């Protein structure tokens, strides 16, 4: 299921942003896309090697053993499903915020922000250390709560979709954007987070829902600069460094 969601979203939004982009890309796409594809491959292999299975497999194991708080305090499946789904998104919000707040974690996470462009492949641009930490946080939550495996599968599938959709260089029709924004993070909200201005990139940490940003005071409906003119990336990083696999992997240690 997850692979179908991933491929469907990637192909759909890649086609849209190719023929109807929100704004022209100033950076060479082939180098960026190759770099991001290599990172995606490394992250996938690293997670398989270290964790010996995905979050859904781990959730099945936990569920079979009836471990976790939800098995004790939430007798109804629908409630366990909803709490599990929301908790996974909340953990992603919290961990994302920590990546920006703790200097060591920021050195790792800044790899994601050094992309001078902004398109569907930016959602793959994570350092392997961050990918492993994120997966570890998911496993810890699953062990603590014991959410239904279907809730974990749904959260992972929607997160995969969101990683592509919210980074897509597409313009969502204004009426549709107004309808979605209260319930779902789209490109207009997440692009703010990729601004070069610190006041902007320390906003809008959510992955699926904008509710956590609103609740904890990190929500920004718009950037300090009009989105079509807003520079993305991090200042001080050249295009050559940002699009080099070697420099990207070495960046946290520079």
C-alpha positions in Angstrom: 0.0 0.0 0.0 2.7 2.5 1.0 4.7 1.9 -2.2 1.5 2.6 -4.3 0.8 5.8 -2.4 4.5 6.9 -2.8 4.7 6.2 -6.5 1.2 7.6 -7.3 1.8 10.8 -5.4 5.3 11.2 -6.8 4.3 10.7 -10.4 1.2 12.9 -10.1 2.8 15.9 -8.5 6.0 15.6 -10.5 3.9 15.9 -13.7 1.9 18.8 -12.4 4.9 20.8 -11.2 6.7 20.0 -14.5 3.9 21.5 -16.7 2.3 23.9 -14.2 4.9 24.9 -11.6 4.1 27.3 -8.9 7.4 29.1 -9.7 10.3 28.5 -12.0 13.2 26.5 -10.5 16.6 28.3 -10.7 18.6 25.2 -9.7 19.5 22.3 -12.0 16.9 19.6 -11.4 19.0 16.5 -12.5 21.7 17.1 -9.9 19.2 17.7 -7.1 17.0 14.8 -8.1 20.0 12.4 -8.3 21.3 13.6 -4.9 17.8 13.1 -3.3 17.3 9.7 -4.9 20.7 8.5 -3.5 19.7 9.8 0.0 16.3 8.0 -0.3 18.0 4.7 -1.2 20.6 5.0 1.7 17.9 5.9 4.2 15.7 2.9 3.1 18.6 0.4 3.4 19.8 1.9 6.7 16.4 1.5 8.3 16.0 -2.0 7.1 19.4 -3.1 8.3 19.1 -1.4 11.7 15.4 -2.0 12.6 15.0 -5.3 10.7 11.5 -4.3 9.7 9.1 -1.4 9.4 6.9 0.3 11.9 3.9 -1.7 10.8 5.6 -5.0 11.4 6.7 -3.8 14.8 3.1 -2.6 15.5 1.8 -6.1 14.7 4.3 -7.6 17.1 3.2 -5.2 19.9 -0.4 -5.8 19.2 -0.1 -9.6 19.3 1.5 -9.2 22.7 -1.2 -6.7 23.8 1.5 -4.4 25.0 1.0 -0.6 25.3 -1.2 1.9 27.1 -4.0 1.8 24.6 -4.6 -1.9 25.3 -5.2 -1.0 28.9 -7.1 2.2 28.7 -8.9 2.3 25.3 -11.2 -0.6 24.9 -12.7 0.5 21.7 -10.8 -0.1 18.4 -11.9 3.2 16.8 -10.5 5.1 19.8 -7.2 3.2 19.7 -7.0 3.9 15.9 -7.7 7.6 16.2 -5.3 8.1 19.2 -2.6 6.1 17.5 -2.9 8.0 14.2 -2.9 11.4 15.9 0.0 10.4 18.3 2.2 9.4 15.4 1.7 12.8 13.8 2.2 14.6 17.1 5.5 12.8 17.6 6.6 13.8 14.1 5.8 17.4 15.0 7.6 17.2 18.4 10.7 15.6 16.9 10.8 18.1 14.0 10.7 20.9 16.5 13.5 19.3 18.5 15.6 19.1 15.4 15.4 22.9 15.1 15.9 23.6 18.8 18.9 21.3 19.8 22.1 22.3 18.0 23.4 18.8 17.4 20.1 17.7 15.9 19.9 20.9 13.9 23.3 20.0 12.3 21.7 16.8 11.1 18.3 18.2 10.1 19.8 21.3 8.3 20.6 18.9 5.5 16.9 19.0 4.6 16.9 22.8 4.6 20.0 23.2 2.5 18.1 22.3 -0.7 18.1 25.5 -2.7 15.1 24.3 -4.6 11.7 23.2 -3.5 9.9 20.3 -5.3 8.6 16.8 -4.8 12.1 15.4 -4.2 12.8 17.8 -1.3 10.7 15.4 0.8 13.4 12.7 0.3 16.3 15.0 1.4 17.0 13.8 4.9 20.4 12.7 6.3 20.5 9.0 7.2 21.0 9.9 10.8 17.7 11.8 10.9 15.9 9.0 9.1 17.1 6.5 11.7 16.2 8.9 14.6 12.7 9.5 13.2 12.1 5.7 12.8 13.4 5.1 16.3 11.0 7.7 17.7 8.1 5.9 15.9 9.2 2.6 17.3 9.3 4.0 20.8 5.8 5.5 20.5 4.4 2.2 19.2 6.0 0.3 22.1 4.5 2.8 24.6 1.0 3.1 23.2 0.5 -0.1 21.2 -1.6 1.5 18.4 -3.4 -0.8 16.0 -1.2 -1.9 13.0 -3.8 -0.4 10.6 -3.4 3.0 12.4 0.3 2.8 11.9 -0.1 1.8 8.3 -2.5 4.7 7.6 -0.3 7.2 9.4 2.8 6.0 7.4 0.9 6.1 4.1 -0.5 9.6 4.7 2.9 10.8 5.9 4.5 9.5 2.7 1.8 11.3 0.6 2.4 14.5 2.7 6.2 14.4 2.3 5.6 14.6 -1.5 2.5 16.9 -1.6 3.7 19.6 0.9 7.0 19.9 -0.9 5.5 20.0 -4.4 6.2 23.0 -6.6 2.5 23.3 -7.4 -0.1 25.9 -6.9 -3.2 24.6 -5.2 -6.3 26.5 -6.4 -7.1 29.3 -3.8 -10.6 28.0 -3.0 -9.3 24.4 -2.5 -6.4 25.7 -0.5 -8.7 27.6 1.9 -10.8 24.4 2.3 -7.7 22.2 3.0 -5.6 24.5 5.2 -7.6 24.1 8.5 -7.2 20.3 8.2 -4.1 19.5 6.1 -0.7 21.0 5.5 -0.2 21.9 1.9 2.6 23.4 -0.2 1.6 27.0 0.7 2.0 26.4 4.4 5.1 24.2 4.3 6.9 26.4 1.8 7.1 29.0 4.6 9.1 26.5 6.6 11.7 26.3 3.9 12.3 30.1 3.7 15.9 31.3 4.3 14.6 33.6 7.0 14.9 32.0 10.5 11.6 33.7 11.6 9.9 31.6 8.9 11.8 28.3 9.0 11.1 28.0 12.7 7.4 27.9 11.9 5.0 25.2 10.6 6.7 22.1 11.9 3.7 19.7 11.3 3.6 16.9 8.8 -0.1 16.0 8.3 -2.2 18.3 10.5 -1.7 22.0 11.2 -3.3 21.7 14.6 -0.1 21.1 16.5 1.4 24.3 15.2 -1.7 26.2 16.1 -1.9 24.6 19.6 1.8 25.2 20.4 2.1 28.6 18.9 4.3 27.8 15.9 1.8 28.4 13.1 2.3 30.9 10.4 -0.3 31.4 7.7 2.1 33.2 5.5 5.8 34.0 5.2 7.5 37.3 5.8 8.1 37.5 2.1 5.6 36.8 -0.7 5.9 33.1 -1.6 6.7 33.6 -5.3 9.6 35.8 -4.3 10.7 33.9 -1.2 14.2 32.4 -1.3 14.3 28.8 -0.1 17.3 26.9 1.4 19.9 28.1 3.9 22.1 31.1 3.3 25.8 30.3 2.9 25.4 27.0 1.1 26.5 27.0 -2.5 24.6 25.1 -5.2 27.6 22.8 -5.7 27.7 21.8 -2.0 23.9 21.5 -1.8 23.6 19.2 -4.8 26.6 16.9 -4.0 25.9 13.6 -2.4 29.3 13.6 -0.7 28.9 17.1 0.8 25.3 16.3 1.8 26.3 13.2 3.8 29.3 15.0 5.3 27.4 18.3 6.1 26.6 17.5 9.8 30.3 17.1 10.5 31.6 20.1 8.7 
